[in-house]
């Protein structure tokens, strides 16, 4: 967790070194039940990132996908109290 006193924000960044998210799926990753073509054979419902986005936004924050060469990184930024 990083705190930026100048902007009065705190942020959390989570990443992995998996296969990443295909460019054509990136615009949809925060939609409920969305599953990219490459993930359909895998277990899961496609609701995880949608829940994350809803919780972050409910607390006045913003969530985004960070473009990385390997894996996936998601950043959540919250206003400081």
mmCIF file of the N, C-alpha and C atoms, coordinates in Angstrom:
data_MODEL
# 
_entry.id   MODEL 
# 
loop_
_atom_site.group_PDB 
_atom_site.id 
_atom_site.type_symbol 
_atom_site.label_atom_id 
_atom_site.label_alt_id 
_atom_site.label_comp_id 
_atom_site.label_asym_id 
_atom_site.label_entity_id 
_atom_site.label_seq_id 
_atom_site.pdbx_PDB_ins_code 
_atom_site.Cartn_x 
_atom_site.Cartn_y 
_atom_site.Cartn_z 
_atom_site.occupancy 
_atom_site.B_iso_or_equiv 
_atom_site.pdbx_formal_charge 
_atom_site.auth_seq_id 
_atom_site.auth_comp_id 
_atom_site.auth_asym_id 
_atom_site.auth_atom_id 
_atom_site.pdbx_PDB_model_num 
ATOM 1   N N  . UNK A 1 1  ? 0.856   -1.172  0.000   1.00 0.00 ? 1  UNK A N  1 
ATOM 2   C CA . UNK A 1 1  ? 0.000   0.000   0.000   1.00 0.00 ? 1  UNK A CA 1 
ATOM 3   C C  . UNK A 1 1  ? 0.899   1.231   0.000   1.00 0.00 ? 1  UNK A C  1 
ATOM 4   N N  . UNK A 1 2  ? 0.654   2.103   -0.934  1.00 0.00 ? 2  UNK A N  1 
ATOM 5   C CA . UNK A 1 2  ? 1.401   3.355   -1.024  1.00 0.00 ? 2  UNK A CA 1 
ATOM 6   C C  . UNK A 1 2  ? 0.476   4.510   -0.682  1.00 0.00 ? 2  UNK A C  1 
ATOM 7   N N  . UNK A 1 3  ? 0.990   5.482   0.013   1.00 0.00 ? 3  UNK A N  1 
ATOM 8   C CA . UNK A 1 3  ? 0.211   6.661   0.375   1.00 0.00 ? 3  UNK A CA 1 
ATOM 9   C C  . UNK A 1 3  ? 0.859   7.874   -0.273  1.00 0.00 ? 3  UNK A C  1 
ATOM 10  N N  . UNK A 1 4  ? 0.071   8.654   -0.974  1.00 0.00 ? 4  UNK A N  1 
ATOM 11  C CA . UNK A 1 4  ? 0.562   9.862   -1.625  1.00 0.00 ? 4  UNK A CA 1 
ATOM 12  C C  . UNK A 1 4  ? -0.054  11.059  -0.906  1.00 0.00 ? 4  UNK A C  1 
ATOM 13  N N  . UNK A 1 5  ? 0.695   11.651  0.012   1.00 0.00 ? 5  UNK A N  1 
ATOM 14  C CA . UNK A 1 5  ? 0.173   12.746  0.825   1.00 0.00 ? 5  UNK A CA 1 
ATOM 15  C C  . UNK A 1 5  ? -0.177  13.967  -0.009  1.00 0.00 ? 5  UNK A C  1 
ATOM 16  N N  . UNK A 1 6  ? 0.566   14.194  -1.109  1.00 0.00 ? 6  UNK A N  1 
ATOM 17  C CA . UNK A 1 6  ? 0.291   15.360  -1.951  1.00 0.00 ? 6  UNK A CA 1 
ATOM 18  C C  . UNK A 1 6  ? -1.070  15.252  -2.629  1.00 0.00 ? 6  UNK A C  1 
ATOM 19  N N  . UNK A 1 7  ? -1.447  14.057  -3.035  1.00 0.00 ? 7  UNK A N  1 
ATOM 20  C CA . UNK A 1 7  ? -2.735  13.882  -3.714  1.00 0.00 ? 7  UNK A CA 1 
ATOM 21  C C  . UNK A 1 7  ? -3.802  13.326  -2.790  1.00 0.00 ? 7  UNK A C  1 
ATOM 22  N N  . UNK A 1 8  ? -3.463  13.050  -1.545  1.00 0.00 ? 8  UNK A N  1 
ATOM 23  C CA . UNK A 1 8  ? -4.383  12.479  -0.570  1.00 0.00 ? 8  UNK A CA 1 
ATOM 24  C C  . UNK A 1 8  ? -5.000  11.176  -1.075  1.00 0.00 ? 8  UNK A C  1 
ATOM 25  N N  . UNK A 1 9  ? -4.138  10.285  -1.550  1.00 0.00 ? 9  UNK A N  1 
ATOM 26  C CA . UNK A 1 9  ? -4.605  8.985   -2.026  1.00 0.00 ? 9  UNK A CA 1 
ATOM 27  C C  . UNK A 1 9  ? -3.752  7.868   -1.446  1.00 0.00 ? 9  UNK A C  1 
ATOM 28  N N  . UNK A 1 10 ? -4.312  6.687   -1.458  1.00 0.00 ? 10 UNK A N  1 
ATOM 29  C CA . UNK A 1 10 ? -3.593  5.469   -1.114  1.00 0.00 ? 10 UNK A CA 1 
ATOM 30  C C  . UNK A 1 10 ? -3.861  4.472   -2.234  1.00 0.00 ? 10 UNK A C  1 
ATOM 31  N N  . UNK A 1 11 ? -2.864  3.664   -2.575  1.00 0.00 ? 11 UNK A N  1 
ATOM 32  C CA . UNK A 1 11 ? -3.064  2.716   -3.665  1.00 0.00 ? 11 UNK A CA 1 
ATOM 33  C C  . UNK A 1 11 ? -2.540  1.338   -3.297  1.00 0.00 ? 11 UNK A C  1 
ATOM 34  N N  . UNK A 1 12 ? -3.160  0.344   -3.913  1.00 0.00 ? 12 UNK A N  1 
ATOM 35  C CA . UNK A 1 12 ? -2.778  -1.050  -3.761  1.00 0.00 ? 12 UNK A CA 1 
ATOM 36  C C  . UNK A 1 12 ? -2.588  -1.607  -5.163  1.00 0.00 ? 12 UNK A C  1 
ATOM 37  N N  . UNK A 1 13 ? -1.470  -2.266  -5.399  1.00 0.00 ? 13 UNK A N  1 
ATOM 38  C CA . UNK A 1 13 ? -1.188  -2.867  -6.693  1.00 0.00 ? 13 UNK A CA 1 
ATOM 39  C C  . UNK A 1 13 ? -0.926  -4.350  -6.497  1.00 0.00 ? 13 UNK A C  1 
ATOM 40  N N  . UNK A 1 14 ? -1.597  -5.169  -7.303  1.00 0.00 ? 14 UNK A N  1 
ATOM 41  C CA . UNK A 1 14 ? -1.436  -6.622  -7.233  1.00 0.00 ? 14 UNK A CA 1 
ATOM 42  C C  . UNK A 1 14 ? -1.112  -7.118  -8.632  1.00 0.00 ? 14 UNK A C  1 
ATOM 43  N N  . UNK A 1 15 ? -0.082  -7.956  -8.728  1.00 0.00 ? 15 UNK A N  1 
ATOM 44  C CA . UNK A 1 15 ? 0.307   -8.474  -10.028 1.00 0.00 ? 15 UNK A CA 1 
ATOM 45  C C  . UNK A 1 15 ? 0.661   -9.945  -9.971  1.00 0.00 ? 15 UNK A C  1 
ATOM 46  N N  . UNK A 1 16 ? 0.703   -10.547 -11.136 1.00 0.00 ? 16 UNK A N  1 
ATOM 47  C CA . UNK A 1 16 ? 1.138   -11.934 -11.245 1.00 0.00 ? 16 UNK A CA 1 
ATOM 48  C C  . UNK A 1 16 ? 2.016   -12.078 -12.475 1.00 0.00 ? 16 UNK A C  1 
ATOM 49  N N  . UNK A 1 17 ? 2.593   -13.236 -12.668 1.00 0.00 ? 17 UNK A N  1 
ATOM 50  C CA . UNK A 1 17 ? 3.433   -13.471 -13.833 1.00 0.00 ? 17 UNK A CA 1 
ATOM 51  C C  . UNK A 1 17 ? 2.849   -14.564 -14.725 1.00 0.00 ? 17 UNK A C  1 
ATOM 52  N N  . UNK A 1 18 ? 1.519   -14.626 -14.744 1.00 0.00 ? 18 UNK A N  1 
ATOM 53  C CA . UNK A 1 18 ? 0.811   -15.598 -15.573 1.00 0.00 ? 18 UNK A CA 1 
ATOM 54  C C  . UNK A 1 18 ? 0.794   -15.194 -17.037 1.00 0.00 ? 18 UNK A C  1 
ATOM 55  N N  . UNK A 1 19 ? -0.138  -15.771 -17.797 1.00 0.00 ? 19 UNK A N  1 
ATOM 56  C CA . UNK A 1 19 ? -0.180  -15.532 -19.245 1.00 0.00 ? 19 UNK A CA 1 
ATOM 57  C C  . UNK A 1 19 ? -0.662  -14.134 -19.636 1.00 0.00 ? 19 UNK A C  1 
ATOM 58  N N  . UNK A 1 20 ? -1.173  -13.356 -18.704 1.00 0.00 ? 20 UNK A N  1 
ATOM 59  C CA . UNK A 1 20 ? -1.656  -12.018 -19.022 1.00 0.00 ? 20 UNK A CA 1 
ATOM 60  C C  . UNK A 1 20 ? -3.070  -12.040 -19.592 1.00 0.00 ? 20 UNK A C  1 
ATOM 61  N N  . UNK A 1 21 ? -3.532  -10.887 -19.999 1.00 0.00 ? 21 UNK A N  1 
ATOM 62  C CA . UNK A 1 21 ? -4.883  -10.719 -20.539 1.00 0.00 ? 21 UNK A CA 1 
ATOM 63  C C  . UNK A 1 21 ? -4.745  -10.277 -21.988 1.00 0.00 ? 21 UNK A C  1 
ATOM 64  N N  . UNK A 1 22 ? -5.428  -10.984 -22.857 1.00 0.00 ? 22 UNK A N  1 
ATOM 65  C CA . UNK A 1 22 ? -5.360  -10.676 -24.287 1.00 0.00 ? 22 UNK A CA 1 
ATOM 66  C C  . UNK A 1 22 ? -5.856  -9.249  -24.542 1.00 0.00 ? 22 UNK A C  1 
ATOM 67  N N  . UNK A 1 23 ? -5.234  -8.545  -25.483 1.00 0.00 ? 23 UNK A N  1 
ATOM 68  C CA . UNK A 1 23 ? -5.637  -7.161  -25.783 1.00 0.00 ? 23 UNK A CA 1 
ATOM 69  C C  . UNK A 1 23 ? -7.132  -7.015  -26.056 1.00 0.00 ? 23 UNK A C  1 
ATOM 70  N N  . UNK A 1 24 ? -7.734  -7.966  -26.746 1.00 0.00 ? 24 UNK A N  1 
ATOM 71  C CA . UNK A 1 24 ? -9.163  -7.853  -27.065 1.00 0.00 ? 24 UNK A CA 1 
ATOM 72  C C  . UNK A 1 24 ? -10.059 -8.046  -25.847 1.00 0.00 ? 24 UNK A C  1 
ATOM 73  N N  . UNK A 1 25 ? -9.521  -8.564  -24.749 1.00 0.00 ? 25 UNK A N  1 
ATOM 74  C CA . UNK A 1 25 ? -10.312 -8.782  -23.534 1.00 0.00 ? 25 UNK A CA 1 
ATOM 75  C C  . UNK A 1 25 ? -10.157 -7.666  -22.511 1.00 0.00 ? 25 UNK A C  1 
ATOM 76  N N  . UNK A 1 26 ? -9.160  -6.833  -22.659 1.00 0.00 ? 26 UNK A N  1 
ATOM 77  C CA . UNK A 1 26 ? -8.823  -5.832  -21.632 1.00 0.00 ? 26 UNK A CA 1 
ATOM 78  C C  . UNK A 1 26 ? -9.947  -4.849  -21.329 1.00 0.00 ? 26 UNK A C  1 
ATOM 79  N N  . UNK A 1 27 ? -10.718 -4.476  -22.313 1.00 0.00 ? 27 UNK A N  1 
ATOM 80  C CA . UNK A 1 27 ? -11.808 -3.518  -22.096 1.00 0.00 ? 27 UNK A CA 1 
ATOM 81  C C  . UNK A 1 27 ? -12.965 -4.120  -21.298 1.00 0.00 ? 27 UNK A C  1 
ATOM 82  N N  . UNK A 1 28 ? -12.965 -5.434  -21.125 1.00 0.00 ? 28 UNK A N  1 
ATOM 83  C CA . UNK A 1 28 ? -14.105 -6.114  -20.504 1.00 0.00 ? 28 UNK A CA 1 
ATOM 84  C C  . UNK A 1 28 ? -13.790 -6.771  -19.162 1.00 0.00 ? 28 UNK A C  1 
ATOM 85  N N  . UNK A 1 29 ? -12.559 -6.689  -18.678 1.00 0.00 ? 29 UNK A N  1 
ATOM 86  C CA . UNK A 1 29 ? -12.173 -7.501  -17.523 1.00 0.00 ? 29 UNK A CA 1 
ATOM 87  C C  . UNK A 1 29 ? -12.908 -7.157  -16.228 1.00 0.00 ? 29 UNK A C  1 
ATOM 88  N N  . UNK A 1 30 ? -13.504 -5.972  -16.131 1.00 0.00 ? 30 UNK A N  1 
ATOM 89  C CA . UNK A 1 30 ? -14.231 -5.607  -14.921 1.00 0.00 ? 30 UNK A CA 1 
ATOM 90  C C  . UNK A 1 30 ? -15.740 -5.837  -15.061 1.00 0.00 ? 30 UNK A C  1 
ATOM 91  N N  . UNK A 1 31 ? -16.172 -6.478  -16.135 1.00 0.00 ? 31 UNK A N  1 
ATOM 92  C CA . UNK A 1 31 ? -17.590 -6.809  -16.341 1.00 0.00 ? 31 UNK A CA 1 
ATOM 93  C C  . UNK A 1 31 ? -17.903 -8.140  -15.662 1.00 0.00 ? 31 UNK A C  1 
ATOM 94  N N  . UNK A 1 32 ? -19.057 -8.223  -15.053 1.00 0.00 ? 32 UNK A N  1 
ATOM 95  C CA . UNK A 1 32 ? -19.468 -9.470  -14.404 1.00 0.00 ? 32 UNK A CA 1 
ATOM 96  C C  . UNK A 1 32 ? -19.574 -10.599 -15.412 1.00 0.00 ? 32 UNK A C  1 
ATOM 97  N N  . UNK A 1 33 ? -19.066 -11.740 -15.010 1.00 0.00 ? 33 UNK A N  1 
ATOM 98  C CA . UNK A 1 33 ? -19.152 -12.997 -15.753 1.00 0.00 ? 33 UNK A CA 1 
ATOM 99  C C  . UNK A 1 33 ? -18.425 -12.982 -17.099 1.00 0.00 ? 33 UNK A C  1 
ATOM 100 N N  . UNK A 1 34 ? -17.631 -11.942 -17.355 1.00 0.00 ? 34 UNK A N  1 
ATOM 101 C CA . UNK A 1 34 ? -16.873 -11.926 -18.605 1.00 0.00 ? 34 UNK A CA 1 
ATOM 102 C C  . UNK A 1 34 ? -15.699 -12.881 -18.481 1.00 0.00 ? 34 UNK A C  1 
ATOM 103 N N  . UNK A 1 35 ? -15.522 -13.726 -19.473 1.00 0.00 ? 35 UNK A N  1 
ATOM 104 C CA . UNK A 1 35 ? -14.387 -14.643 -19.530 1.00 0.00 ? 35 UNK A CA 1 
ATOM 105 C C  . UNK A 1 35 ? -13.801 -14.561 -20.916 1.00 0.00 ? 35 UNK A C  1 
ATOM 106 N N  . UNK A 1 36 ? -12.550 -14.247 -20.995 1.00 0.00 ? 36 UNK A N  1 
ATOM 107 C CA . UNK A 1 36 ? -11.870 -14.180 -22.279 1.00 0.00 ? 36 UNK A CA 1 
ATOM 108 C C  . UNK A 1 36 ? -11.794 -15.551 -22.922 1.00 0.00 ? 36 UNK A C  1 
ATOM 109 N N  . UNK A 1 37 ? -11.604 -15.544 -24.207 1.00 0.00 ? 37 UNK A N  1 
ATOM 110 C CA . UNK A 1 37 ? -11.547 -16.794 -24.966 1.00 0.00 ? 37 UNK A CA 1 
ATOM 111 C C  . UNK A 1 37 ? -10.523 -17.769 -24.392 1.00 0.00 ? 37 UNK A C  1 
ATOM 112 N N  . UNK A 1 38 ? -9.353  -17.268 -24.022 1.00 0.00 ? 38 UNK A N  1 
ATOM 113 C CA . UNK A 1 38 ? -8.295  -18.156 -23.531 1.00 0.00 ? 38 UNK A CA 1 
ATOM 114 C C  . UNK A 1 38 ? -8.569  -18.719 -22.134 1.00 0.00 ? 38 UNK A C  1 
ATOM 115 N N  . UNK A 1 39 ? -9.489  -18.108 -21.378 1.00 0.00 ? 39 UNK A N  1 
ATOM 116 C CA . UNK A 1 39 ? -9.770  -18.591 -20.014 1.00 0.00 ? 39 UNK A CA 1 
ATOM 117 C C  . UNK A 1 39 ? -11.018 -19.450 -19.918 1.00 0.00 ? 39 UNK A C  1 
ATOM 118 N N  . UNK A 1 40 ? -11.776 -19.569 -20.973 1.00 0.00 ? 40 UNK A N  1 
ATOM 119 C CA . UNK A 1 40 ? -13.025 -20.330 -20.910 1.00 0.00 ? 40 UNK A CA 1 
ATOM 120 C C  . UNK A 1 40 ? -12.840 -21.794 -20.528 1.00 0.00 ? 40 UNK A C  1 
ATOM 121 N N  . UNK A 1 41 ? -11.754 -22.450 -20.953 1.00 0.00 ? 41 UNK A N  1 
ATOM 122 C CA . UNK A 1 41 ? -11.578 -23.849 -20.539 1.00 0.00 ? 41 UNK A CA 1 
ATOM 123 C C  . UNK A 1 41 ? -11.207 -23.993 -19.059 1.00 0.00 ? 41 UNK A C  1 
ATOM 124 N N  . UNK A 1 42 ? -10.821 -22.923 -18.397 1.00 0.00 ? 42 UNK A N  1 
ATOM 125 C CA . UNK A 1 42 ? -10.385 -22.980 -17.004 1.00 0.00 ? 42 UNK A CA 1 
ATOM 126 C C  . UNK A 1 42 ? -11.571 -22.838 -16.056 1.00 0.00 ? 42 UNK A C  1 
ATOM 127 N N  . UNK A 1 43 ? -11.363 -23.268 -14.821 1.00 0.00 ? 43 UNK A N  1 
ATOM 128 C CA . UNK A 1 43 ? -12.388 -23.121 -13.789 1.00 0.00 ? 43 UNK A CA 1 
ATOM 129 C C  . UNK A 1 43 ? -12.564 -21.649 -13.443 1.00 0.00 ? 43 UNK A C  1 
ATOM 130 N N  . UNK A 1 44 ? -13.729 -21.297 -12.985 1.00 0.00 ? 44 UNK A N  1 
ATOM 131 C CA . UNK A 1 44 ? -14.004 -19.927 -12.561 1.00 0.00 ? 44 UNK A CA 1 
ATOM 132 C C  . UNK A 1 44 ? -15.266 -19.394 -13.196 1.00 0.00 ? 44 UNK A C  1 
ATOM 133 N N  . UNK A 1 45 ? -15.799 -18.343 -12.576 1.00 0.00 ? 45 UNK A N  1 
ATOM 134 C CA . UNK A 1 45 ? -17.060 -17.774 -13.046 1.00 0.00 ? 45 UNK A CA 1 
ATOM 135 C C  . UNK A 1 45 ? -16.886 -16.453 -13.786 1.00 0.00 ? 45 UNK A C  1 
ATOM 136 N N  . UNK A 1 46 ? -15.712 -15.837 -13.686 1.00 0.00 ? 46 UNK A N  1 
ATOM 137 C CA . UNK A 1 46 ? -15.510 -14.546 -14.326 1.00 0.00 ? 46 UNK A CA 1 
ATOM 138 C C  . UNK A 1 46 ? -16.072 -13.400 -13.521 1.00 0.00 ? 46 UNK A C  1 
ATOM 139 N N  . UNK A 1 47 ? -16.209 -13.584 -12.213 1.00 0.00 ? 47 UNK A N  1 
ATOM 140 C CA . UNK A 1 47 ? -16.788 -12.521 -11.392 1.00 0.00 ? 47 UNK A CA 1 
ATOM 141 C C  . UNK A 1 47 ? -15.768 -11.821 -10.500 1.00 0.00 ? 47 UNK A C  1 
ATOM 142 N N  . UNK A 1 48 ? -14.575 -12.377 -10.343 1.00 0.00 ? 48 UNK A N  1 
ATOM 143 C CA . UNK A 1 48 ? -13.593 -11.847 -9.399  1.00 0.00 ? 48 UNK A CA 1 
ATOM 144 C C  . UNK A 1 48 ? -13.243 -10.390 -9.578  1.00 0.00 ? 48 UNK A C  1 
ATOM 145 N N  . UNK A 1 49 ? -12.795 -9.992  -10.767 1.00 0.00 ? 49 UNK A N  1 
ATOM 146 C CA . UNK A 1 49 ? -12.406 -8.602  -10.973 1.00 0.00 ? 49 UNK A CA 1 
ATOM 147 C C  . UNK A 1 49 ? -13.603 -7.663  -10.973 1.00 0.00 ? 49 UNK A C  1 
ATOM 148 N N  . UNK A 1 50 ? -14.772 -8.154  -11.321 1.00 0.00 ? 50 UNK A N  1 
ATOM 149 C CA . UNK A 1 50 ? -15.983 -7.321  -11.254 1.00 0.00 ? 50 UNK A CA 1 
ATOM 150 C C  . UNK A 1 50 ? -16.306 -6.985  -9.794  1.00 0.00 ? 50 UNK A C  1 
ATOM 151 N N  . UNK A 1 51 ? -16.129 -7.949  -8.906  1.00 0.00 ? 51 UNK A N  1 
ATOM 152 C CA . UNK A 1 51 ? -16.362 -7.711  -7.474  1.00 0.00 ? 51 UNK A CA 1 
ATOM 153 C C  . UNK A 1 51 ? -15.321 -6.729  -6.939  1.00 0.00 ? 51 UNK A C  1 
ATOM 154 N N  . UNK A 1 52 ? -14.068 -6.916  -7.318  1.00 0.00 ? 52 UNK A N  1 
ATOM 155 C CA . UNK A 1 52 ? -13.006 -5.994  -6.902  1.00 0.00 ? 52 UNK A CA 1 
ATOM 156 C C  . UNK A 1 52 ? -13.356 -4.572  -7.337  1.00 0.00 ? 52 UNK A C  1 
ATOM 157 N N  . UNK A 1 53 ? -13.718 -4.402  -8.599  1.00 0.00 ? 53 UNK A N  1 
ATOM 158 C CA . UNK A 1 53 ? -14.042 -3.068  -9.118  1.00 0.00 ? 53 UNK A CA 1 
ATOM 159 C C  . UNK A 1 53 ? -15.224 -2.452  -8.379  1.00 0.00 ? 53 UNK A C  1 
ATOM 160 N N  . UNK A 1 54 ? -16.240 -3.246  -8.101  1.00 0.00 ? 54 UNK A N  1 
ATOM 161 C CA . UNK A 1 54 ? -17.418 -2.720  -7.411  1.00 0.00 ? 54 UNK A CA 1 
ATOM 162 C C  . UNK A 1 54 ? -17.069 -2.275  -5.988  1.00 0.00 ? 54 UNK A C  1 
ATOM 163 N N  . UNK A 1 55 ? -16.266 -3.059  -5.290  1.00 0.00 ? 55 UNK A N  1 
ATOM 164 C CA . UNK A 1 55 ? -15.867 -2.697  -3.922  1.00 0.00 ? 55 UNK A CA 1 
ATOM 165 C C  . UNK A 1 55 ? -14.991 -1.446  -3.904  1.00 0.00 ? 55 UNK A C  1 
ATOM 166 N N  . UNK A 1 56 ? -14.039 -1.377  -4.817  1.00 0.00 ? 56 UNK A N  1 
ATOM 167 C CA . UNK A 1 56 ? -13.155 -0.208  -4.870  1.00 0.00 ? 56 UNK A CA 1 
ATOM 168 C C  . UNK A 1 56 ? -13.970 1.043   -5.169  1.00 0.00 ? 56 UNK A C  1 
ATOM 169 N N  . UNK A 1 57 ? -14.855 0.968   -6.140  1.00 0.00 ? 57 UNK A N  1 
ATOM 170 C CA . UNK A 1 57 ? -15.681 2.134   -6.509  1.00 0.00 ? 57 UNK A CA 1 
ATOM 171 C C  . UNK A 1 57 ? -16.659 2.519   -5.398  1.00 0.00 ? 57 UNK A C  1 
ATOM 172 N N  . UNK A 1 58 ? -17.143 1.542   -4.661  1.00 0.00 ? 58 UNK A N  1 
ATOM 173 C CA . UNK A 1 58 ? -18.058 1.827   -3.542  1.00 0.00 ? 58 UNK A CA 1 
ATOM 174 C C  . UNK A 1 58 ? -17.364 2.642   -2.449  1.00 0.00 ? 58 UNK A C  1 
ATOM 175 N N  . UNK A 1 59 ? -16.037 2.550   -2.395  1.00 0.00 ? 59 UNK A N  1 
ATOM 176 C CA . UNK A 1 59 ? -15.261 3.309   -1.421  1.00 0.00 ? 59 UNK A CA 1 
ATOM 177 C C  . UNK A 1 59 ? -14.666 4.570   -2.032  1.00 0.00 ? 59 UNK A C  1 
ATOM 178 N N  . UNK A 1 60 ? -15.183 4.970   -3.187  1.00 0.00 ? 60 UNK A N  1 
ATOM 179 C CA . UNK A 1 60 ? -14.753 6.205   -3.828  1.00 0.00 ? 60 UNK A CA 1 
ATOM 180 C C  . UNK A 1 60 ? -13.450 6.093   -4.591  1.00 0.00 ? 60 UNK A C  1 
ATOM 181 N N  . UNK A 1 61 ? -13.013 4.861   -4.841  1.00 0.00 ? 61 UNK A N  1 
ATOM 182 C CA . UNK A 1 61 ? -11.739 4.652   -5.510  1.00 0.00 ? 61 UNK A CA 1 
ATOM 183 C C  . UNK A 1 61 ? -11.864 4.366   -6.989  1.00 0.00 ? 61 UNK A C  1 
ATOM 184 N N  . UNK A 1 62 ? -10.723 4.073   -7.572  1.00 0.00 ? 62 UNK A N  1 
ATOM 185 C CA . UNK A 1 62 ? -10.629 3.769   -8.985  1.00 0.00 ? 62 UNK A CA 1 
ATOM 186 C C  . UNK A 1 62 ? -9.774  2.515   -9.141  1.00 0.00 ? 62 UNK A C  1 
ATOM 187 N N  . UNK A 1 63 ? -10.146 1.649   -10.083 1.00 0.00 ? 63 UNK A N  1 
ATOM 188 C CA . UNK A 1 63 ? -9.383  0.433   -10.340 1.00 0.00 ? 63 UNK A CA 1 
ATOM 189 C C  . UNK A 1 63 ? -9.033  0.384   -11.811 1.00 0.00 ? 63 UNK A C  1 
ATOM 190 N N  . UNK A 1 64 ? -7.809  -0.075  -12.108 1.00 0.00 ? 64 UNK A N  1 
ATOM 191 C CA . UNK A 1 64 ? -7.386  -0.105  -13.505 1.00 0.00 ? 64 UNK A CA 1 
ATOM 192 C C  . UNK A 1 64 ? -6.410  -1.247  -13.766 1.00 0.00 ? 64 UNK A C  1 
ATOM 193 N N  . UNK A 1 65 ? -6.367  -1.643  -15.013 1.00 0.00 ? 65 UNK A N  1 
ATOM 194 C CA . UNK A 1 65 ? -5.402  -2.619  -15.487 1.00 0.00 ? 65 UNK A CA 1 
ATOM 195 C C  . UNK A 1 65 ? -4.150  -1.864  -15.899 1.00 0.00 ? 65 UNK A C  1 
ATOM 196 N N  . UNK A 1 66 ? -3.002  -2.304  -15.401 1.00 0.00 ? 66 UNK A N  1 
ATOM 197 C CA . UNK A 1 66 ? -1.728  -1.695  -15.766 1.00 0.00 ? 66 UNK A CA 1 
ATOM 198 C C  . UNK A 1 66 ? -1.098  -2.564  -16.846 1.00 0.00 ? 66 UNK A C  1 
ATOM 199 N N  . UNK A 1 67 ? -0.718  -1.959  -17.952 1.00 0.00 ? 67 UNK A N  1 
ATOM 200 C CA . UNK A 1 67 ? -0.108  -2.703  -19.050 1.00 0.00 ? 67 UNK A CA 1 
ATOM 201 C C  . UNK A 1 67 ? 1.294   -3.144  -18.645 1.00 0.00 ? 67 UNK A C  1 
ATOM 202 N N  . UNK A 1 68 ? 1.525   -4.452  -18.674 1.00 0.00 ? 68 UNK A N  1 
ATOM 203 C CA . UNK A 1 68 ? 2.829   -5.012  -18.316 1.00 0.00 ? 68 UNK A CA 1 
ATOM 204 C C  . UNK A 1 68 ? 3.256   -5.993  -19.396 1.00 0.00 ? 68 UNK A C  1 
ATOM 205 N N  . UNK A 1 69 ? 4.560   -6.187  -19.577 1.00 0.00 ? 69 UNK A N  1 
ATOM 206 C CA . UNK A 1 69 ? 5.017   -7.104  -20.621 1.00 0.00 ? 69 UNK A CA 1 
ATOM 207 C C  . UNK A 1 69 ? 4.716   -8.575  -20.300 1.00 0.00 ? 69 UNK A C  1 
ATOM 208 N N  . UNK A 1 70 ? 4.654   -8.918  -19.017 1.00 0.00 ? 70 UNK A N  1 
ATOM 209 C CA . UNK A 1 70 ? 4.368   -10.291 -18.593 1.00 0.00 ? 70 UNK A CA 1 
ATOM 210 C C  . UNK A 1 70 ? 3.343   -10.243 -17.473 1.00 0.00 ? 70 UNK A C  1 
ATOM 211 N N  . UNK A 1 71 ? 2.362   -11.135 -17.524 1.00 0.00 ? 71 UNK A N  1 
ATOM 212 C CA . UNK A 1 71 ? 1.394   -11.240 -16.442 1.00 0.00 ? 71 UNK A CA 1 
ATOM 213 C C  . UNK A 1 71 ? 0.341   -10.151 -16.465 1.00 0.00 ? 71 UNK A C  1 
ATOM 214 N N  . UNK A 1 72 ? -0.287  -9.960  -15.317 1.00 0.00 ? 72 UNK A N  1 
ATOM 215 C CA . UNK A 1 72 ? -1.356  -8.993  -15.157 1.00 0.00 ? 72 UNK A CA 1 
ATOM 216 C C  . UNK A 1 72 ? -1.110  -8.195  -13.890 1.00 0.00 ? 72 UNK A C  1 
ATOM 217 N N  . UNK A 1 73 ? -1.317  -6.892  -13.945 1.00 0.00 ? 73 UNK A N  1 
ATOM 218 C CA . UNK A 1 73 ? -1.216  -6.040  -12.762 1.00 0.00 ? 73 UNK A CA 1 
ATOM 219 C C  . UNK A 1 73 ? -2.472  -5.189  -12.692 1.00 0.00 ? 73 UNK A C  1 
ATOM 220 N N  . UNK A 1 74 ? -3.100  -5.202  -11.518 1.00 0.00 ? 74 UNK A N  1 
ATOM 221 C CA . UNK A 1 74 ? -4.297  -4.409  -11.254 1.00 0.00 ? 74 UNK A CA 1 
ATOM 222 C C  . UNK A 1 74 ? -3.957  -3.409  -10.156 1.00 0.00 ? 74 UNK A C  1 
ATOM 223 N N  . UNK A 1 75 ? -4.314  -2.147  -10.347 1.00 0.00 ? 75 UNK A N  1 
ATOM 224 C CA . UNK A 1 75 ? -4.053  -1.112  -9.347  1.00 0.00 ? 75 UNK A CA 1 
ATOM 225 C C  . UNK A 1 75 ? -5.365  -0.516  -8.879  1.00 0.00 ? 75 UNK A C  1 
ATOM 226 N N  . UNK A 1 76 ? -5.499  -0.375  -7.563  1.00 0.00 ? 76 UNK A N  1 
ATOM 227 C CA . UNK A 1 76 ? -6.669  0.274   -6.962  1.00 0.00 ? 76 UNK A CA 1 
ATOM 228 C C  . UNK A 1 76 ? -6.174  1.490   -6.217  1.00 0.00 ? 76 UNK A C  1 
ATOM 229 N N  . UNK A 1 77 ? -6.804  2.628   -6.453  1.00 0.00 ? 77 UNK A N  1 
ATOM 230 C CA . UNK A 1 77 ? -6.443  3.879   -5.784  1.00 0.00 ? 77 UNK A CA 1 
ATOM 231 C C  . UNK A 1 77 ? -7.655  4.385   -5.015  1.00 0.00 ? 77 UNK A C  1 
ATOM 232 N N  . UNK A 1 78 ? -7.420  4.747   -3.760  1.00 0.00 ? 78 UNK A N  1 
ATOM 233 C CA . UNK A 1 78 ? -8.491  5.207   -2.876  1.00 0.00 ? 78 UNK A CA 1 
ATOM 234 C C  . UNK A 1 78 ? -8.182  6.613   -2.382  1.00 0.00 ? 78 UNK A C  1 
ATOM 235 N N  . UNK A 1 79 ? -9.231  7.417   -2.171  1.00 0.00 ? 79 UNK A N  1 
ATOM 236 C CA . UNK A 1 79 ? -9.001  8.720   -1.538  1.00 0.00 ? 79 UNK A CA 1 
ATOM 237 C C  . UNK A 1 79 ? -8.664  8.492   -0.068  1.00 0.00 ? 79 UNK A C  1 
ATOM 238 N N  . UNK A 1 80 ? -7.716  9.260   0.456   1.00 0.00 ? 80 UNK A N  1 
ATOM 239 C CA . UNK A 1 80 ? -7.376  9.145   1.876   1.00 0.00 ? 80 UNK A CA 1 
ATOM 240 C C  . UNK A 1 80 ? -8.480  9.787   2.708   1.00 0.00 ? 80 UNK A C  1 
ATOM 241 N N  . UNK A 1 81 ? -8.723  9.232   3.882   1.00 0.00 ? 81 UNK A N  1 
ATOM 242 C CA . UNK A 1 81 ? -9.769  9.814   4.743   1.00 0.00 ? 81 UNK A CA 1 
ATOM 243 C C  . UNK A 1 81 ? -9.374  11.171  5.273   1.00 0.00 ? 81 UNK A C  1 
# 
